Amino acid sequence: MLHVTVTNYSQLGPQELIAECISSMSAPVWEEFIRRFQPLIAGVVARTASRWTPVTAAVVDDLVQETYLKLCSEGFRRLREFENRHEDAIYGYLKTIAYTVTLDYFKGHYAAKRGEKLRSSTDFDDSLQVQGEKSSVENDILLRELEQIAVEMADGERDKLVFILYYRQGLTTSNIARIPGIGLSQKGVESCLHRLTERLKKKVVGEAL
């Protein structure tokens, strides 16, 4: 990357600005970087975080800082790797990094929460039962994550349906056995649920340890 000596950093193009950020590391050049790109980074962080939690200024600020740390880590590796192939390339590049930082944070955060919830539960089934209208946002996210994993681990469409009917819809095993097309006795439904929950417990708790 080229290094240019200037005082008016607002006149620099993206590649030149990044080169100055890496080489000079002066306060004015980073102030220009933040002035130019902070709204973009914060917007991506806020939109991505809203998928997981009610967005607050504190959450956005923390993840914006994490994004800057990602950009500066490993000797500014990600900034050094940037190639200004077209006029708006920097915007897509920073969007991708901000999105990845935010996504990684919440995936890690809820994976830990999920493991803690399951390890501390005296009955694994309790962690999966329908929570009702008073379910918190966090519990709802945990349930959706658990359901997604369970559905992926199911042997077939019937097992997926049994799992959802029991844990999300709240049907009893006897009611599920009476549904045309299920093709299982009550004991068969119970066996199916036991098999799935054991797989789920082994996978989720094992990953969280």
Stockholm file with secondary structure:
# STOCKHOLM 1.0

chainA/1-209         MLHVTVTNYSQLGPQELIAECISSMSAPVWEEFIRRFQPLIAGVVARTASRWTPVTAAVVDDLVQETYLKLCSEGFRRLREFENRHEDAIYGYLKTIAYTVTLDYFKGHYAAKRGEKLRSSTDFDDSLQVQGEKSSVENDILLRELEQIAVEMADGERDKLVFILYYRQGLTTSNIARIPGIGLSQKGVESCLHRLTERLKKKVVGEAL
#=GR chainA/1-209 SS CCCCCCSCGGGSCHHHHHHHHHHTCCHHHHHHHHHHHHHHHHHHHHHHHTTTSCCCHHHHHHHHHHHHHHHHHHHHHHHHHCCCCSTTHHHHHHHHHHHHHHHHHHHHHHHHHHHHHHHHCSSGGGGTSCCCTTCCHHHHHHHHHHHHHHHHHCSSHHHHHHHHHHHTSCCCHHHHHTSTTTCCCHHHHHHHHHHHHHHHHHHHHHHHC
#=GC SS_cons         CCCCCCSCGGGSCHHHHHHHHHHTCCHHHHHHHHHHHHHHHHHHHHHHHTTTSCCCHHHHHHHHHHHHHHHHHHHHHHHHHCCCCSTTHHHHHHHHHHHHHHHHHHHHHHHHHHHHHHHHCSSGGGGTSCCCTTCCHHHHHHHHHHHHHHHHHCSSHHHHHHHHHHHTSCCCHHHHHTSTTTCCCHHHHHHHHHHHHHHHHHHHHHHHC
//
